[in-house]
């Protein structure tokens, strides 16, 4: 056997001896309905554990193309395949969520970006931005506009801070006097 697990055989041609790697053939999958059902069940269990279809097929001892053939021919198996993949994704999502709750900040960011996309998702799109906006909103001018805080009067900023119970900053006016709070208040200190 070589380092890849292939059986090495000796071949003689024209008086010259050489060694070649011979592949080990896969076991023949039984074709009885009972045996096929067992292979399908084992394959689906591998998918539910999060294995890719190729790895699941190899672990079960069938060709990947056999599994895809079953998927194409058998609607019930196809539905079970989708369900097994969803089960694996649910498990992965649970692990990711647990990791985020345990303090892994990158996992927390990932979860927030995908579960609360409207709040934490990417705000910037690269490439054809106008084309994407037209696709999402129709006319580019119809998209929601973000508030421009630069155009809000100082009095409104101060009123918002007060409503939120936040400290109001000390503001120096052009005349050199200092105001705390509402600049229109005559009793400021």
Residue, then its C-alpha position, 0 to 999 in steps of 0.5 A: x500500500x502507498x501513502x494514499x491508501x492505494x494498493x501497489x501492484x507489480x506489472x511486467x511489460x516487455x521484460x520490464x518490471x514496474x509498480x503501479x498504484x491500483x485503486x481500491x474499488x468501493x463496495x457494491x451497494x445492495x439494491x434491495x429496497x430495504x438496503x437502499x432505505x438503510x443507506x438513505x437513512x444513514x446518509x440523512x443522519x450524516x447531513x443532519x450532523x452538518x456533513x456536506x453531501x460528498x462527505x456524508x456519502x463517503x462516510x456511508x459508503x456510497x457514491x455522491x452521485x448515488x445520493x444526488x440520484x436518489x434526491x432527483x428521483x425520490x421527492x420524499x428523500x429530497x424533502x428529508x434531505x432539505x430537512x436534514x440540512x436545516x437541522x444541521x444549520x439550526x445546530x450551527x446557529x445554536x452553537x454560534x449564538x451560545x458562543x456569542x452569549x459567552x463573550x465571543x464578540x465576532x460571533x455576536x457581531x455576525x448574529x446581529x448583522x444577520x438577525x437584525x439586518x435593518x439595524x446592524x447590517x451593512x449600510x454601504x454597498x459596493x459596485x453598482x449602488x444606483x442600480x441596486x437602489x433602483x432594484x430595491x426602491x424603484x426610483x433612487x429619489x424614492x428611497x428613505x432619507x436619513x435625517x441630517x443632524x447638521x440642519x437641526x437648530x441648537x435649541x432642538x438639540x438641547x431639547x432632545x438632550x433634556x428629553x433623554x435625560x442627558x447632560x446639556x453641554x456648556x456652550x460658548x457664544x460668540x460674545x464670550x459668555x458661557x451658557x448652560x442648557x437652553x440659550x434662550x433661557x433668561x435665567x441661565x447661569 
